[in-house]
Amino acid sequence: MGPWRAILLAGLAVTLAFVVTALPIMASGRNPLLAYWALLRGAMGSVDAVAFAFNKSTPYVLSAVGVAICFRARVINIGSEGQLAVGGVAASWIALHLSQLPSFLLIPVSIVAGGIAGAVWACIAAVMRIKRGVHEVLGTLMLNFVGTLVVSEVLHGTMGEPGAGFPQSPLFPQSAWLPSLFPGTDMHVGIAIAVAAVVATHILFWHTPFGFRLRLLGSGDNVAAYAGASLVRGMLQVMLIAGGLAGIAGAIEVLGVHYRLIEGFSQGFGFNAVAIALLAALNPLAVLPAGLFFGFLEAGALAMQREIGVPSSLVFVIHG
């Protein structure tokens, strides 16, 4: 499916979701048009609001484009949350222990470390499927819980901030903070990294021999075997890519949003990434607007609750 058709179908699905969500808003005695206007203002009503929305969208886009590639190759990876979590741990460790590095080295090294950690974490599930026959759905799902426990363990151990009232690491040195994309705003360069990843993934998937082999895997085992595409190698490759992208998302989240590792920072990103990939019809380019939609939706939800009294959790109905 082409990107424009995917975007059109996604737009129809989103419109239907807003229509359905208007019903409980009206049932509560509130005007859905006013609620949606407050939602829009909360997401786009100021420079700071737009910056927050783009920052919120970044991990969604990175994780979802990896999920889309996996699903295209018939590898059901739902482990983005765990991969994102360990990516954040790895990036945090580098930021705290190599703080003497200059910023132009510390930031890339931290992001790369996050990507490597996420890729390795994803490959654990792939190896379990290849060697032991454990389906990747079960493997990636279980590793999500393990990944979040890893975050909790390190924060209650060597990486925790002494005396803090919440499980968190010490604040990173400013040399590890992601720079702003535009001076005077809080929008970090992570969104540019996400856009570059989307474009690179699209080119890789549709314009390279490697991408052709992945599309063969998605056509069925018999087709792939007849064409000489290795199922084992293909699974490892797509899981490496998806895990690496999720790990980079985790690194960006801790380096560009929290400036420290905090417990629970990865919650919700993984399963929303699956929803975004499906909304984009598994098209890498269409993942970008779908991910931005999720980010802007969540950014405006608090304003809708504050101004109209509609619970911010209602956005999860639209997500569904």
QUIGIRA-V539695 format. One record per residue. N is the residue number from 1. RES is the residue in one letter. OMEGA is omega in degrees with one decimal (none if undefined). Layout:
N;RES;OMEGA  N;RES;OMEGA
//
This chain:
1;M;-179.2  2;G;-176.6  3;P;-177.2  4;W;176.8  5;R;178.0  6;A;179.5  7;I;179.0  8;L;179.1  9;L;177.6  10;A;178.3  11;G;177.3  12;L;179.2  13;A;179.9  14;V;178.5  15;T;178.1  16;L;179.4  17;A;178.6  18;F;178.5  19;V;-179.5  20;V;-179.0  21;T;178.6  22;A;-177.2  23;L;177.4  24;P;176.7  25;I;178.0  26;M;179.4  27;A;178.8  28;S;177.6  29;G;-178.5  30;R;-178.1  31;N;-178.7  32;P;179.0  33;L;176.9  34;L;178.7  35;A;-179.3  36;Y;176.8  37;W;176.2  38;A;177.1  39;L;-179.7  40;L;178.9  41;R;179.9  42;G;-179.2  43;A;-172.6  44;M;-173.5  45;G;179.9  46;S;178.1  47;V;179.8  48;D;179.4  49;A;178.6  50;V;178.5  51;A;178.6  52;F;-179.2  53;A;177.9  54;F;177.6  55;N;178.9  56;K;-177.3  57;S;-170.8  58;T;179.9  59;P;176.7  60;Y;-177.8  61;V;-177.6  62;L;-179.1  63;S;-174.8  64;A;-179.8  65;V;174.6  66;G;177.4  67;V;-179.4  68;A;179.3  69;I;178.7  70;C;-179.0  71;F;177.5  72;R;179.8  73;A;-179.2  74;R;172.1  75;V;-172.6  76;I;-179.1  77;N;175.6  78;I;-175.9  79;G;-177.0  80;S;-177.1  81;E;178.2  82;G;178.8  83;Q;177.4  84;L;-178.6  85;A;-178.1  86;V;173.8  87;G;176.5  88;G;177.9  89;V;-178.4  90;A;179.3  91;A;179.5  92;S;-180.0  93;W;178.8  94;I;-177.5  95;A;-177.2  96;L;-173.1  97;H;177.0  98;L;-174.4  99;S;179.4  100;Q;179.0  101;L;174.2  102;P;-174.2  103;S;-176.2  104;F;173.8  105;L;-173.9  106;L;-177.9  107;I;178.2  108;P;-179.9  109;V;178.8  110;S;180.0  111;I;178.4  112;V;177.9  113;A;176.8  114;G;178.4  115;G;179.2  116;I;179.8  117;A;178.3  118;G;179.2  119;A;178.6  120;V;-179.9  121;W;178.3  122;A;-178.1  123;C;175.3  124;I;178.7  125;A;179.0  126;A;179.8  127;V;177.5  128;M;178.4  129;R;-175.2  130;I;-173.2  131;K;-172.9  132;R;178.6  133;G;177.3  134;V;-176.1  135;H;-175.4  136;E;175.8  137;V;179.3  138;L;-177.8  139;G;-178.7  140;T;179.1  141;L;180.0  142;M;180.0  143;L;172.5  144;N;-179.8  145;F;179.4  146;V;-179.9  147;G;178.7  148;T;176.2  149;L;175.6  150;V;177.8  151;V;-179.7  152;S;-177.4  153;E;-177.5  154;V;179.7  155;L;173.9  156;H;-179.8  157;G;-169.1  158;T;-177.0  159;M;-178.8  160;G;178.0  161;E;-179.0  162;P;176.1  163;G;179.9  164;A;179.5  165;G;-179.2  166;F;179.8  167;P;-179.1  168;Q;176.9  169;S;170.0  170;P;177.5  171;L;178.4  172;F;170.9  173;P;-176.8  174;Q;177.8  175;S;178.8  176;A;-179.5  177;W;176.1  178;L;178.7  179;P;177.4  180;S;176.6  181;L;177.0  182;F;-179.1  183;P;178.8  184;G;177.6  185;T;177.3  186;D;-178.7  187;M;-177.1  188;H;-174.9  189;V;-179.2  190;G;-179.4  191;I;176.3  192;A;176.2  193;I;-180.0  194;A;178.4  195;V;177.9  196;A;179.1  197;A;178.5  198;V;-179.6  199;V;180.0  200;A;179.3  201;T;177.7  202;H;179.4  203;I;-179.3  204;L;-173.4  205;F;-172.6  206;W;-172.4  207;H;177.9  208;T;174.7  209;P;178.1  210;F;178.5  211;G;177.5  212;F;178.5  213;R;177.6  214;L;178.6  215;R;174.9  216;L;177.8  217;L;179.3  218;G;-179.9  219;S;179.6  220;G;-177.4  221;D;-176.9  222;N;179.0  223;V;-179.2  224;A;-179.7  225;A;179.8  226;Y;-179.6  227;A;178.0  228;G;178.4  229;A;-178.3  230;S;179.3  231;L;-178.7  232;V;-179.1  233;R;179.6  234;G;178.8  235;M;179.2  236;L;-177.2  237;Q;-178.3  238;V;177.9  239;M;174.9  240;L;-179.0  241;I;-177.2  242;A;178.9  243;G;178.0  244;G;179.3  245;L;177.9  246;A;177.3  247;G;175.7  248;I;177.0  249;A;177.6  250;G;177.7  251;A;-180.0  252;I;-178.9  253;E;-178.6  254;V;-178.0  255;L;-172.8  256;G;-177.2  257;V;-175.0  258;H;-176.6  259;Y;176.1  260;R;173.9  261;L;178.2  262;I;-179.3  263;E;177.0  264;G;-175.4  265;F;-175.2  266;S;-173.4  267;Q;175.0  268;G;-176.4  269;F;-173.0  270;G;-176.8  271;F;173.4  272;N;177.0  273;A;176.7  274;V;179.2  275;A;179.8  276;I;179.3  277;A;179.3  278;L;176.7  279;L;179.3  280;A;-179.4  281;A;177.6  282;L;177.4  283;N;-175.7  284;P;-179.5  285;L;-179.4  286;A;176.7  287;V;-176.8  288;L;178.5  289;P;178.6  290;A;178.0  291;G;176.9  292;L;177.9  293;F;179.5  294;F;-179.1  295;G;179.9  296;F;179.0  297;L;-179.8  298;E;179.2  299;A;-178.5  300;G;-173.9  301;A;-178.7  302;L;177.4  303;A;178.0  304;M;179.0  305;Q;-176.8  306;R;-172.9  307;E;-173.4  308;I;-177.2  309;G;175.9  310;V;-177.2  311;P;180.0  312;S;179.8  313;S;179.3  314;L;179.1  315;V;179.2  316;F;173.0  317;V;177.7  318;I;176.6  319;H;-176.4  320;G;none
//
